[in-house]
């Protein structure tokens, strides 16, 4: 299976459970976004790159996102 096929399969599985897929760096800065970003975040995928993900959330959710993201470890799943 080619890298493109693997990526497409991954995106298909990701969108089966979500409308938007967002990847951030360890500081919460968006590095990749795909999906219904215009409808749900008010911006297209390219304008989200480099933006602090927390600013895309409502005020109540920002603290939750920051608390959860501090507990994440690269390459590991959290449940």
N, C-alpha and C positions, 0 to 999 in steps of 0.2 A: 504494500500500500504506500502510495506517495505521501509526501509531507502535506500537500494540498488536500488530498483525500482525508488524511488524518485530521487536519484542521477543520474541514467541512463536517466531518462526523462529530467532532467535539462540539462545534457550534450547534449542530442539530440537537444533541443531547442537552446542551446548556439551555437552549431556547424552549425545550420541552417543559421546563419548570419555571422559566422566567421570561419577561418581555425585554429585559435589558441585561447585557453582560458587561460588567465593568471590572477592569483590572487596575489596581493602584499600586504605587510603590510603598515603601515602609513609612513614608510620611503622609500617606493618604492622598497623594497627587495622582490624578487619573493618567494612566499611561496607555490605556486601550479601552474603547467603548464600542459596543455594537448593539444593534437592535432598534427598538422603538424609542430612541433617545429624543427625537423631536417631539413626539406626542407626550412622553412622560417626564422628560427633563427640560423641555423647552429649548433644546439646543441640538444641533446635529452632531454626529460622532466626531467630526474633526475639530469642532470648537470646544469640545469637552477635554481634549488632550491638554495636560498641563494645569488643569483646574483642580482646586482642592475639592475632593469628593464631598466632604461634609457640607460645603456650601450648596450642594444640590439637594440636601435634605432639609426637612422642616426643623425648627429650633429644638424641639423635643428629641428628635432622633439623632441629632449631632453628638450629644454626650454619649448616647448608647453606642453609636458607631465608633467613636474614639476609644471608649472603654473596651469594646470587643476587639478592635484592631490592635490594641496594645498587647493582647493576649495571643495574637497569631504568631506562628513560626513559619518561616519560608519553607515550602515543600511539605508542610504537614497539614492535615485536616483537623478542623475543630468541629465538634458536634454539639 
